[in-house]
Structure formats: structure tokens, C-alpha cells
């Protein structure tokens, strides 16, 4: 079974949350940080990874994503705070600024 991940992104002011699912967490976070992920995360500048959980199997991960999306906002914040009480971006150090910019250029059809 392929492992999946459910994750929660936010903006710097922590005013908006986005819940997503992926089979490749690192790549997906890079997409969000380089503004090549979803239009929603790009529009609201959701570049900080606040929470993620590995889930066995993509079907289960999708089911978990739908479950979290149905939760009240307060429940989502309780989940995030239980694992990340300082609300730090958990992906700090995963990519350099140069890697993010290069990924963005390449994804948008421009050569580096």
C-alpha cells in the first residue's frame, strides 16, 4: 500500500487554513511554497506547513482529508496545537529560497 499524507497549510498570520492530501509530502509542499500548488493556497499565500500525518494507503489518506475538512475550525486548531503548539512552519529547512524559485520558474515553463 502506498503511503499518503494529510497536511495543513496556513499563511503567516495564521488566519486561513488549507487541508490537503498527497503521496509525496516534500514535493507537494515545494509546489505550495513556489506558488505552483493549488490556486487557493497561492491566492491566500498559504506557505507554512503547520501539521501533517502519515496515513497508510492513499484511499485512507483521502478519507482522513475529507474527515478533517468537515471538522469545525476550532477542532482543526486543537489538532494543530497538540502537535505544533508554537505554530512553527514544519517545513523550514526543507528547501532553499533558490530551490523554491527554480521550481517555480520550471513549473511555469521558464528556463532557469
N, CA, C and O atoms as CSV, one atom per row, in Angstrom:
chain,resi,resn,atom,element,x,y,z
A,1,UNK,N,N,0.830,-1.189,0.000
A,1,UNK,CA,C,0.000,0.000,0.000
A,1,UNK,C,C,0.871,1.249,0.000
A,1,UNK,O,O,1.818,1.356,0.780
A,2,UNK,N,N,0.553,2.168,-0.859
A,2,UNK,CA,C,1.310,3.417,-0.936
A,2,UNK,C,C,0.919,4.337,0.221
A,2,UNK,O,O,-0.263,4.527,0.510
A,3,UNK,N,N,1.918,4.896,0.867
A,3,UNK,CA,C,1.654,5.802,1.987
A,3,UNK,C,C,1.178,7.152,1.480
A,3,UNK,O,O,1.659,7.661,0.468
A,4,UNK,N,N,0.233,7.715,2.198
A,4,UNK,CA,C,-0.243,9.055,1.901
A,4,UNK,C,C,0.015,9.967,3.079
A,4,UNK,O,O,0.390,9.521,4.163
A,5,UNK,N,N,-0.189,11.235,2.851
A,5,UNK,CA,C,-0.037,12.239,3.903
A,5,UNK,C,C,-1.211,13.196,3.837
A,5,UNK,O,O,-1.626,13.618,2.758
A,6,UNK,N,N,-1.735,13.531,4.991
A,6,UNK,CA,C,-2.709,14.602,5.114
A,6,UNK,C,C,-1.965,15.752,5.780
A,6,UNK,O,O,-1.225,15.536,6.740
A,7,UNK,N,N,-2.154,16.963,5.286
A,7,UNK,CA,C,-1.380,18.087,5.809
A,7,UNK,C,C,-2.244,19.335,5.897
A,7,UNK,O,O,-3.274,19.455,5.233
A,8,UNK,N,N,-1.792,20.264,6.738
A,8,UNK,CA,C,-2.494,21.535,6.897
A,8,UNK,C,C,-1.495,22.669,6.696
A,8,UNK,O,O,-0.454,22.728,7.350
A,9,UNK,N,N,-1.837,23.561,5.779
A,9,UNK,CA,C,-1.030,24.746,5.474
A,9,UNK,C,C,-1.743,25.982,6.018
A,9,UNK,O,O,-2.960,25.985,6.208
A,10,UNK,N,N,-0.953,27.038,6.265
A,10,UNK,CA,C,-1.524,28.315,6.690
A,10,UNK,C,C,-0.666,29.457,6.159
A,10,UNK,O,O,0.430,29.244,5.641
A,11,UNK,N,N,-1.186,30.668,6.299
A,11,UNK,CA,C,-0.414,31.862,5.951
A,11,UNK,C,C,0.342,32.332,7.192
A,11,UNK,O,O,0.171,31.768,8.273
A,12,UNK,N,N,1.163,33.348,7.044
A,12,UNK,CA,C,1.981,33.816,8.170
A,12,UNK,C,C,1.140,34.363,9.322
A,12,UNK,O,O,1.537,34.259,10.483
A,13,UNK,N,N,-0.005,34.939,9.013
A,13,UNK,CA,C,-0.856,35.491,10.077
A,13,UNK,C,C,-1.759,34.431,10.705
A,13,UNK,O,O,-2.482,34.710,11.661
A,14,UNK,N,N,-1.714,33.217,10.162
A,14,UNK,CA,C,-2.489,32.080,10.691
A,14,UNK,C,C,-4.002,32.313,10.609
A,14,UNK,O,O,-4.756,31.792,11.432
A,15,UNK,N,N,-4.439,33.082,9.634
A,15,UNK,CA,C,-5.862,33.401,9.508
A,15,UNK,C,C,-6.618,32.448,8.585
A,15,UNK,O,O,-7.846,32.386,8.639
A,16,UNK,N,N,-5.906,31.709,7.745
A,16,UNK,CA,C,-6.543,30.810,6.789
A,16,UNK,C,C,-5.855,29.454,6.847
A,16,UNK,O,O,-4.633,29.371,6.971
A,17,UNK,N,N,-6.652,28.389,6.757
A,17,UNK,CA,C,-6.120,27.027,6.751
A,17,UNK,C,C,-6.477,26.331,5.446
A,17,UNK,O,O,-7.511,26.607,4.839
A,18,UNK,N,N,-5.608,25.430,5.030
A,18,UNK,CA,C,-5.848,24.595,3.853
A,18,UNK,C,C,-5.484,23.168,4.231
A,18,UNK,O,O,-4.400,22.925,4.762
A,19,UNK,N,N,-6.369,22.234,3.965
A,19,UNK,CA,C,-6.110,20.822,4.230
A,19,UNK,C,C,-5.953,20.124,2.897
A,19,UNK,O,O,-6.796,20.259,2.011
A,20,UNK,N,N,-4.862,19.371,2.758
A,20,UNK,CA,C,-4.592,18.663,1.518
A,20,UNK,C,C,-4.138,17.240,1.766
A,20,UNK,O,O,-3.913,16.830,2.904
A,21,UNK,N,N,-4.008,16.494,0.682
A,21,UNK,CA,C,-3.558,15.106,0.733
A,21,UNK,C,C,-2.578,14.889,-0.407
A,21,UNK,O,O,-2.732,15.468,-1.482
A,22,UNK,N,N,-1.578,14.062,-0.176
A,22,UNK,CA,C,-0.570,13.798,-1.199
A,22,UNK,C,C,0.123,12.474,-0.916
A,22,UNK,O,O,0.066,11.959,0.201
A,23,UNK,N,N,0.770,11.931,-1.925
A,23,UNK,CA,C,1.612,10.748,-1.725
A,23,UNK,C,C,3.080,11.141,-1.603
A,23,UNK,O,O,3.920,10.310,-1.257
A,24,UNK,N,N,3.392,12.413,-1.887
A,24,UNK,CA,C,4.771,12.901,-1.809
A,24,UNK,C,C,4.747,14.256,-1.098
A,24,UNK,O,O,4.596,15.301,-1.730
A,25,UNK,N,N,4.896,14.218,0.209
A,25,UNK,CA,C,4.738,15.435,1.010
A,25,UNK,C,C,5.757,16.505,0.649
A,25,UNK,O,O,5.397,17.670,0.481
A,26,UNK,N,N,7.013,16.128,0.529
A,26,UNK,CA,C,8.053,17.122,0.247
A,26,UNK,C,C,7.790,17.845,-1.075
A,26,UNK,O,O,7.872,19.071,-1.143
A,27,UNK,N,N,7.477,17.086,-2.118
A,27,UNK,CA,C,7.204,17.704,-3.418
A,27,UNK,C,C,5.984,18.625,-3.347
A,27,UNK,O,O,5.995,19.725,-3.900
A,28,UNK,N,N,4.936,18.166,-2.664
A,28,UNK,CA,C,3.708,18.958,-2.595
A,28,UNK,C,C,3.924,20.268,-1.839
A,28,UNK,O,O,3.383,21.304,-2.225
A,29,UNK,N,N,4.705,20.224,-0.774
A,29,UNK,CA,C,4.983,21.447,-0.023
A,29,UNK,C,C,5.815,22.401,-0.879
A,29,UNK,O,O,5.608,23.614,-0.843
A,30,UNK,N,N,6.754,21.853,-1.645
A,30,UNK,CA,C,7.541,22.684,-2.561
A,30,UNK,C,C,6.625,23.360,-3.581
A,30,UNK,O,O,6.821,24.529,-3.912
A,31,UNK,N,N,5.633,22.634,-4.075
A,31,UNK,CA,C,4.674,23.229,-5.009
A,31,UNK,C,C,3.938,24.403,-4.362
A,31,UNK,O,O,3.774,25.454,-4.982
A,32,UNK,N,N,3.499,24.225,-3.128
A,32,UNK,CA,C,2.795,25.314,-2.439
A,32,UNK,C,C,3.722,26.509,-2.212
A,32,UNK,O,O,3.324,27.652,-2.434
A,33,UNK,N,N,4.936,26.254,-1.778
A,33,UNK,CA,C,5.872,27.348,-1.482
A,33,UNK,C,C,6.288,28.102,-2.746
A,33,UNK,O,O,6.611,29.289,-2.684
A,34,UNK,N,N,6.281,27.421,-3.885
A,34,UNK,CA,C,6.680,28.053,-5.143
A,34,UNK,C,C,5.475,28.594,-5.919
A,34,UNK,O,O,5.605,28.992,-7.077
A,35,UNK,N,N,4.323,28.607,-5.286
A,35,UNK,CA,C,3.081,29.111,-5.903
A,35,UNK,C,C,2.691,28.328,-7.144
A,35,UNK,O,O,2.098,28.880,-8.071
A,36,UNK,N,N,3.023,27.037,-7.165
A,36,UNK,CA,C,2.599,26.177,-8.267
A,36,UNK,C,C,1.653,25.100,-7.762
A,36,UNK,O,O,1.291,24.189,-8.506
A,37,UNK,N,N,1.248,25.202,-6.487
A,37,UNK,CA,C,0.293,24.259,-5.903
A,37,UNK,C,C,-1.111,24.675,-6.286
A,37,UNK,O,O,-1.353,25.088,-7.420
A,38,UNK,N,N,-2.025,24.569,-5.362
A,38,UNK,CA,C,-3.411,24.917,-5.660
A,38,UNK,C,C,-3.577,26.434,-5.797
A,38,UNK,O,O,-2.805,27.213,-5.239
A,39,UNK,N,N,-4.590,26.822,-6.543
A,39,UNK,CA,C,-4.882,28.256,-6.696
A,39,UNK,C,C,-5.276,28.872,-5.357
A,39,UNK,O,O,-4.970,30.033,-5.085
A,40,UNK,N,N,-5.953,28.089,-4.527
A,40,UNK,CA,C,-6.377,28.584,-3.216
A,40,UNK,C,C,-5.169,28.942,-2.358
A,40,UNK,O,O,-5.117,30.029,-1.784
A,41,UNK,N,N,-4.197,28.034,-2.266
A,41,UNK,CA,C,-3.022,28.310,-1.426
A,41,UNK,C,C,-2.192,29.449,-1.995
A,41,UNK,O,O,-1.600,30.221,-1.241
A,42,UNK,N,N,-2.144,29.563,-3.305
A,42,UNK,CA,C,-1.417,30.668,-3.933
A,42,UNK,C,C,-2.111,31.996,-3.631
A,42,UNK,O,O,-1.465,32.970,-3.244
A,43,UNK,N,N,-3.431,32.027,-3.813
A,43,UNK,CA,C,-4.198,33.261,-3.596
A,43,UNK,C,C,-4.078,33.767,-2.160
A,43,UNK,O,O,-3.950,34.969,-1.928
A,44,UNK,N,N,-4.121,32.845,-1.202
A,44,UNK,CA,C,-4.098,33.237,0.214
A,44,UNK,C,C,-2.706,33.134,0.845
A,44,UNK,O,O,-2.564,33.265,2.061
A,45,UNK,N,N,-1.693,32.904,0.032
A,45,UNK,CA,C,-0.293,32.853,0.494
A,45,UNK,C,C,-0.100,31.825,1.613
A,45,UNK,O,O,0.521,32.109,2.637
A,46,UNK,N,N,-0.642,30.635,1.396
A,46,UNK,CA,C,-0.551,29.570,2.398
A,46,UNK,C,C,0.727,28.770,2.142
A,46,UNK,O,O,0.723,27.802,1.382
A,47,UNK,N,N,1.804,29.183,2.777
A,47,UNK,CA,C,3.117,28.575,2.528
A,47,UNK,C,C,3.708,27.886,3.750
A,47,UNK,O,O,4.777,27.283,3.656
A,48,UNK,N,N,3.036,27.962,4.891
A,48,UNK,CA,C,3.573,27.374,6.119
A,48,UNK,C,C,2.885,26.045,6.424
A,48,UNK,O,O,1.660,25.977,6.522
A,49,UNK,N,N,3.680,25.003,6.570
A,49,UNK,CA,C,3.170,23.680,6.930
A,49,UNK,C,C,3.036,23.624,8.450
A,49,UNK,O,O,4.036,23.652,9.167
A,50,UNK,N,N,1.805,23.545,8.934
A,50,UNK,CA,C,1.578,23.531,10.379
A,50,UNK,C,C,1.363,22.134,10.937
A,50,UNK,O,O,1.590,21.897,12.123
A,51,UNK,N,N,0.927,21.210,10.092
A,51,UNK,CA,C,0.587,19.875,10.578
A,51,UNK,C,C,0.653,18.897,9.415
A,51,UNK,O,O,0.314,19.237,8.281
A,52,UNK,N,N,1.092,17.681,9.709
A,52,UNK,CA,C,0.959,16.598,8.740
A,52,UNK,C,C,0.924,15.277,9.475
A,52,UNK,O,O,1.464,15.139,10.572
A,53,UNK,N,N,0.282,14.317,8.853
A,53,UNK,CA,C,0.259,12.971,9.415
A,53,UNK,C,C,0.365,11.953,8.292
A,53,UNK,O,O,-0.308,12.077,7.269
A,54,UNK,N,N,1.214,10.944,8.483
A,54,UNK,CA,C,1.283,9.860,7.509
A,54,UNK,C,C,0.057,8.962,7.682
A,54,UNK,O,O,-0.398,8.722,8.800
A,55,UNK,N,N,-0.463,8.475,6.569
A,55,UNK,CA,C,-1.629,7.597,6.581
A,55,UNK,C,C,-1.325,6.422,5.661
A,55,UNK,O,O,-0.870,6.619,4.534
A,56,UNK,N,N,-1.569,5.219,6.126
A,56,UNK,CA,C,-1.309,4.026,5.325
A,56,UNK,C,C,-2.351,3.921,4.214
A,56,UNK,O,O,-3.535,3.716,4.480
A,57,UNK,N,N,-1.904,4.063,2.978
A,57,UNK,CA,C,-2.780,3.947,1.821
A,57,UNK,C,C,-3.429,5.266,1.433
A,57,UNK,O,O,-3.914,6.012,2.284
A,58,UNK,N,N,-3.430,5.538,0.142
A,58,UNK,CA,C,-3.999,6.802,-0.340
A,58,UNK,C,C,-5.510,6.876,-0.131
A,58,UNK,O,O,-6.042,7.954,0.136
A,59,UNK,N,N,-6.206,5.746,-0.249
A,59,UNK,CA,C,-7.655,5.778,-0.003
A,59,UNK,C,C,-7.947,6.222,1.422
A,59,UNK,O,O,-8.856,7.018,1.659
A,60,UNK,N,N,-7.175,5.704,2.368
A,60,UNK,CA,C,-7.342,6.102,3.770
A,60,UNK,C,C,-6.957,7.563,3.971
A,60,UNK,O,O,-7.590,8.274,4.751
A,61,UNK,N,N,-5.921,8.010,3.269
A,61,UNK,CA,C,-5.489,9.406,3.381
A,61,UNK,C,C,-6.580,10.344,2.861
A,61,UNK,O,O,-6.856,11.376,3.473
A,62,UNK,N,N,-7.188,9.992,1.753
A,62,UNK,CA,C,-8.273,10.810,1.195
A,62,UNK,C,C,-9.463,10.831,2.148
A,62,UNK,O,O,-10.094,11.870,2.342
A,63,UNK,N,N,-9.763,9.684,2.736
A,63,UNK,CA,C,-10.851,9.610,3.714
A,63,UNK,C,C,-10.559,10.523,4.917
A,63,UNK,O,O,-11.442,11.233,5.399
A,64,UNK,N,N,-9.306,10.490,5.388
A,64,UNK,CA,C,-8.911,11.330,6.528
A,64,UNK,C,C,-8.973,12.816,6.155
A,64,UNK,O,O,-9.412,13.641,6.956
A,65,UNK,N,N,-8.535,13.151,4.940
A,65,UNK,CA,C,-8.613,14.542,4.477
A,65,UNK,C,C,-10.061,15.033,4.510
A,65,UNK,O,O,-10.338,16.126,5.004
A,66,UNK,N,N,-10.969,14.232,3.991
A,66,UNK,CA,C,-12.385,14.619,3.974
A,66,UNK,C,C,-12.927,14.779,5.389
A,66,UNK,O,O,-13.726,15.674,5.666
A,67,UNK,N,N,-12.472,13.886,6.290
A,67,UNK,CA,C,-12.893,13.980,7.685
A,67,UNK,C,C,-12.442,15.311,8.291
A,67,UNK,O,O,-13.238,16.012,8.916
A,68,UNK,N,N,-11.167,15.655,8.106
A,68,UNK,CA,C,-10.648,16.902,8.676
A,68,UNK,C,C,-11.310,18.127,8.056
A,68,UNK,O,O,-11.576,19.107,8.752
A,69,UNK,N,N,-11.577,18.080,6.762
A,69,UNK,CA,C,-12.228,19.216,6.105
A,69,UNK,C,C,-13.631,19.461,6.653
A,69,UNK,O,O,-14.127,20.587,6.620
A,70,UNK,N,N,-14.268,18.403,7.159
A,70,UNK,CA,C,-15.622,18.533,7.708
A,70,UNK,C,C,-15.618,19.039,9.150
A,70,UNK,O,O,-16.663,19.422,9.677
A,71,UNK,N,N,-14.460,19.040,9.780
A,71,UNK,CA,C,-14.359,19.484,11.174
A,71,UNK,C,C,-14.595,20.984,11.302
A,71,UNK,O,O,-14.372,21.753,10.367
A,72,UNK,N,N,-15.052,21.373,12.491
A,72,UNK,CA,C,-15.138,22.792,12.828
A,72,UNK,C,C,-13.722,23.358,12.917
A,72,UNK,O,O,-12.772,22.641,13.231
A,73,UNK,N,N,-13.601,24.616,12.643
A,73,UNK,CA,C,-12.291,25.291,12.685
A,73,UNK,C,C,-11.599,25.098,14.038
A,73,UNK,O,O,-10.392,24.862,14.084
A,74,UNK,N,N,-12.338,25.194,15.118
A,74,UNK,CA,C,-11.773,25.030,16.463
A,74,UNK,C,C,-11.132,23.647,16.631
A,74,UNK,O,O,-10.070,23.530,17.242
A,75,UNK,N,N,-11.764,22.610,16.097
A,75,UNK,CA,C,-11.222,21.250,16.206
A,75,UNK,C,C,-9.908,21.141,15.432
A,75,UNK,O,O,-8.968,20.478,15.871
A,76,UNK,N,N,-9.860,21.802,14.273
A,76,UNK,CA,C,-8.629,21.779,13.474
A,76,UNK,C,C,-7.486,22.431,14.244
A,76,UNK,O,O,-6.370,21.914,14.261
A,77,UNK,N,N,-7.766,23.567,14.882
A,77,UNK,CA,C,-6.732,24.254,15.660
A,77,UNK,C,C,-6.304,23.424,16.868
A,77,UNK,O,O,-5.135,23.455,17.251
A,78,UNK,N,N,-7.226,22.688,17.467
A,78,UNK,CA,C,-6.871,21.804,18.584
A,78,UNK,C,C,-5.911,20.721,18.109
A,78,UNK,O,O,-4.936,20.410,18.793
A,79,UNK,N,N,-6.181,20.151,16.951
A,79,UNK,CA,C,-5.298,19.131,16.375
A,79,UNK,C,C,-3.915,19.712,16.093
A,79,UNK,O,O,-2.904,19.111,16.457
A,80,UNK,N,N,-3.866,20.859,15.458
A,80,UNK,CA,C,-2.589,21.507,15.132
A,80,UNK,C,C,-1.809,21.820,16.408
A,80,UNK,O,O,-0.621,21.512,16.502
A,81,UNK,N,N,-2.470,22.428,17.381
A,81,UNK,CA,C,-1.798,22.822,18.625
A,81,UNK,C,C,-1.285,21.635,19.426
A,81,UNK,O,O,-0.288,21.761,20.137
A,82,UNK,N,N,-1.942,20.494,19.326
A,82,UNK,CA,C,-1.490,19.302,20.046
A,82,UNK,C,C,-0.128,18.833,19.538
A,82,UNK,O,O,0.686,18.332,20.313
A,83,UNK,N,N,0.117,18.993,18.246
A,83,UNK,CA,C,1.370,18.539,17.631
A,83,UNK,C,C,2.384,19.659,17.430
A,83,UNK,O,O,3.589,19.410,17.402
A,84,UNK,N,N,1.902,20.884,17.291
A,84,UNK,CA,C,2.764,22.015,16.946
A,84,UNK,C,C,2.315,23.256,17.731
A,84,UNK,O,O,1.816,24.214,17.140
A,85,UNK,N,N,2.491,23.240,19.067
A,85,UNK,CA,C,1.963,24.332,19.896
A,85,UNK,C,C,2.552,25.706,19.594
A,85,UNK,O,O,1.912,26.720,19.872
A,86,UNK,N,N,3.750,25.759,19.034
A,86,UNK,CA,C,4.361,27.046,18.686
A,86,UNK,C,C,3.956,27.528,17.299
A,86,UNK,O,O,4.349,28.616,16.878
A,87,UNK,N,N,3.174,26.723,16.590
A,87,UNK,CA,C,2.687,27.046,15.244
A,87,UNK,C,C,3.828,27.391,14.292
A,87,UNK,O,O,3.713,28.304,13.475
A,88,UNK,N,N,4.919,26.658,14.405
A,88,UNK,CA,C,6.069,26.864,13.519
A,88,UNK,C,C,5.815,26.200,12.170
A,88,UNK,O,O,5.073,25.223,12.072
A,89,UNK,N,N,6.434,26.741,11.149
A,89,UNK,CA,C,6.410,26.118,9.827
A,89,UNK,C,C,7.281,24.866,9.911
A,89,UNK,O,O,8.500,24.966,10.049
A,90,UNK,N,N,6.665,23.699,9.830
A,90,UNK,CA,C,7.381,22.433,9.986
A,90,UNK,C,C,8.306,22.121,8.815
A,90,UNK,O,O,9.139,21.219,8.904
A,91,UNK,N,N,8.163,22.859,7.726
A,91,UNK,CA,C,8.994,22.599,6.545
A,91,UNK,C,C,10.206,23.524,6.451
A,91,UNK,O,O,10.906,23.521,5.438
A,92,UNK,N,N,10.459,24.310,7.489
A,92,UNK,CA,C,11.646,25.175,7.487
A,92,UNK,C,C,12.883,24.293,7.339
A,92,UNK,O,O,13.044,23.301,8.049
A,93,UNK,N,N,13.751,24.673,6.405
A,93,UNK,CA,C,14.973,23.919,6.162
A,93,UNK,C,C,14.840,22.828,5.116
A,93,UNK,O,O,15.841,22.223,4.731
A,94,UNK,N,N,13.631,22.562,4.648
A,94,UNK,CA,C,13.451,21.547,3.618
A,94,UNK,C,C,13.987,22.020,2.266
A,94,UNK,O,O,14.500,21.217,1.486
A,95,UNK,N,N,13.871,23.319,1.987
A,95,UNK,CA,C,14.262,23.877,0.689
A,95,UNK,C,C,14.970,25.205,0.900
A,95,UNK,O,O,14.699,25.924,1.862
A,96,UNK,N,N,15.876,25.517,-0.005
A,96,UNK,CA,C,16.469,26.851,-0.002
A,96,UNK,C,C,15.565,27.776,-0.814
A,96,UNK,O,O,14.724,27.309,-1.582
A,97,UNK,N,N,15.736,29.062,-0.647
A,97,UNK,CA,C,14.969,30.032,-1.434
A,97,UNK,C,C,15.251,29.845,-2.923
A,97,UNK,O,O,14.357,29.997,-3.756
A,98,UNK,N,N,16.495,29.516,-3.250
A,98,UNK,CA,C,16.868,29.283,-4.646
A,98,UNK,C,C,16.121,28.076,-5.217
A,98,UNK,O,O,15.648,28.126,-6.353
A,99,UNK,N,N,16.010,27.004,-4.450
A,99,UNK,CA,C,15.277,25.820,-4.916
A,99,UNK,C,C,13.809,26.147,-5.166
A,99,UNK,O,O,13.221,25.678,-6.141
A,100,UNK,N,N,13.229,26.938,-4.300
A,100,UNK,CA,C,11.823,27.327,-4.456
A,100,UNK,C,C,11.643,28.162,-5.720
A,100,UNK,O,O,10.706,27.935,-6.485
A,101,UNK,N,N,12.533,29.126,-5.942
A,101,UNK,CA,C,12.450,29.976,-7.132
A,101,UNK,C,C,12.667,29.172,-8.408
A,101,UNK,O,O,11.955,29.372,-9.392
A,102,UNK,N,N,13.638,28.267,-8.402
A,102,UNK,CA,C,13.896,27.437,-9.585
A,102,UNK,C,C,12.704,26.541,-9.891
A,102,UNK,O,O,12.328,26.378,-11.051
A,103,UNK,N,N,12.117,25.968,-8.863
A,103,UNK,CA,C,10.955,25.107,-9.073
A,103,UNK,C,C,9.808,25.906,-9.684
A,103,UNK,O,O,9.116,25.431,-10.585
A,104,UNK,N,N,9.617,27.112,-9.189
A,104,UNK,CA,C,8.564,27.978,-9.704
A,104,UNK,C,C,8.798,28.312,-11.176
A,104,UNK,O,O,7.875,28.234,-11.986
A,105,UNK,N,N,10.026,28.682,-11.518
A,105,UNK,CA,C,10.350,29.006,-12.918
A,105,UNK,C,C,10.134,27.798,-13.820
A,105,UNK,O,O,9.528,27.919,-14.885
A,106,UNK,N,N,10.619,26.648,-13.406
A,106,UNK,CA,C,10.497,25.440,-14.223
A,106,UNK,C,C,9.040,25.008,-14.375
A,106,UNK,O,O,8.628,24.571,-15.449
A,107,UNK,N,N,8.270,25.129,-13.315
A,107,UNK,CA,C,6.864,24.733,-13.358
A,107,UNK,C,C,6.046,25.670,-14.233
A,107,UNK,O,O,5.031,25.268,-14.801
A,108,UNK,N,N,6.480,26.900,-14.339
A,108,UNK,CA,C,5.764,27.885,-15.156
A,108,UNK,C,C,6.295,27.958,-16.584
A,108,UNK,O,O,5.947,28.867,-17.337
A,109,UNK,N,N,7.136,27.000,-16.949
A,109,UNK,CA,C,7.607,26.920,-18.324
A,109,UNK,C,C,8.749,27.833,-18.676
A,109,UNK,O,O,9.058,28.016,-19.853
A,110,UNK,N,N,9.385,28.412,-17.674
A,110,UNK,CA,C,10.534,29.285,-17.929
A,110,UNK,C,C,11.804,28.540,-17.566
A,110,UNK,O,O,11.834,27.798,-16.585
A,111,UNK,N,N,12.826,28.731,-18.333
A,111,UNK,CA,C,14.098,28.083,-18.021
A,111,UNK,C,C,14.816,28.868,-16.937
A,111,UNK,O,O,14.655,30.084,-16.829
A,112,UNK,N,N,15.623,28.157,-16.122
A,112,UNK,CA,C,16.322,28.829,-15.014
A,112,UNK,C,C,17.340,29.841,-15.459
A,112,UNK,O,O,17.991,30.470,-14.625
